[in-house]
């Protein structure tokens, strides 16, 4: 019963999103993706979010998928998972403008292996710089160690 109810919700949403992303006035889609890991769970999630400008020049965005990512975080595994996600949503490679990703070498290589255009996320880069700058200060490290 639950599975039937979920399919009744999922199918119309899936079809509507496909209609939006396949329409001719949308020449290209941009994406953000990330692999989220939790310190309290062994499960990782690979996410894919689409953004585009519609014919009225409004920003549209939709979370396409949050996929349990139980395999190793290798470039090959990430590339395969992303290819399957795009296949599921019937998004042709020619519609993919760019994917904004984190700075991990594995995810950057996955984009290269899949021949996908990608850029590192500015916010992620800034976070890494600030973290490194703050944690390199001995006084800050000492205070954090005290707790």
N, C-alpha and C positions, 0 to 999 in steps of 0.2 A: 504494500500500500504506500509506504513512504517513497519507494523507488518510483512508483507511478506518479505520485504527486510531484516529486522533484523533476521528472521528465516533462510533466505538464507545464512546469514553470520554466525549465531550461530551454525547451525547443523554441517557443516563441521569442525568447530573448536572443538565443543563438541566431535564429533566422533574421531578426531585426538588425543585429550587429552586422551580419554578413551583408545585408542589403545596404547598410550605411557605408561599409568599408569597400564594397565592390562598385559603388555607383560611379558613373563617369565623371561627375563634377569633382570627385576627389581623386586627383592625379597621383598623389603620394601620401603615404602614412609614415609617421615617425613613431619610434617606440622607445620606451624605457624598460630596462630589465634589471633584475638583481637576483642574487641567491641569498636568501635570508637564513641565518642559522641562529639558534637560540642556545644559551648556556644551560637551560633547564630541559632541553629536549634534544634527542639525537636526530630529529627530523629536520631536513632542509627543504625550503620552498623556492622554486624557480618561478619568478613572476614575469608577466609580459603585459605591458600597458600600451595601448595605441593612442596616438594623438594626431589630429589633422585639423585643417582649416576648411570649413564648409563654404558653399558658394555664396553665403551671406557674410563671409569673413569672420565667423564665430569659431572660437577654439572648441573643438570637440575632443573628448577623451573617454576611454572606456577600458576598464580592466578586463582583459581577455581571458587570462588564465593564471592560476596559481597552482603549479604542478609540484607534487611531492617529488623531491629529487633525492633519491636514496643511493644513487650510484656515486662513485668517486667524482670529485670536482675537477676532472681533467678537461682539457679543451675539447677532446673528442666527444666526451659524454655530454658536455654543454651544447656543442654544435649539433649533435644528434637530437637532443631534446628540443632545441629551438626549431630545428627543421620540422620536427613532428608538430610543434605548436602552430607554425605557419601553415602546415599542411591541413591540420584540423580546421583552422579558420579560413582555409582556401585563399590565403594571401600570397599572391604571386611575387616572386623576387623583384620584378620590375616595379611593383607598388611600394617597395620598401625604400624610403628616402635615407633614413639614418636610425641607428639604435644608440641611445645614450646608455652607457654602462659604467660600472665601477672600474677601478684601476687595476684589478687583478690581472696578472699575466695570463692566467688560464682563460679568463673570459675574453680578453683582447685577442688571444690566439684563436679561440672558438669563432670569433667574428671573421677573422682572416680565413680560417679553414672553410667557413660557409660562404665566403665571398660577400659578406655583408658590410656595408659602410657603417662605421661606428665612431663615436667620440667618447672620451672619458667625461664623467659627470663633474662639473665644476664644484658643486657642493661637496662631493666626496673628496675631491682633491684638497679643497680648503680645510675640511675636517682633518684630513691626514696631516696637513701642514701645521694647523693649530695644535693638534694633539702632540705632535713631535716637538713643537716649540715649547709647549707648556711642560710636558713630561721631561724635557731635557734640563729643566731648571731644578737644581738639587733641592732647594727649599720646598718646592712643590712636591717633589717625589717623597721627601721626608714627611711632609704633612699627610700625604695620601697613605703612606705606610703606617702611620699612627692610627689612622682610621677615624 
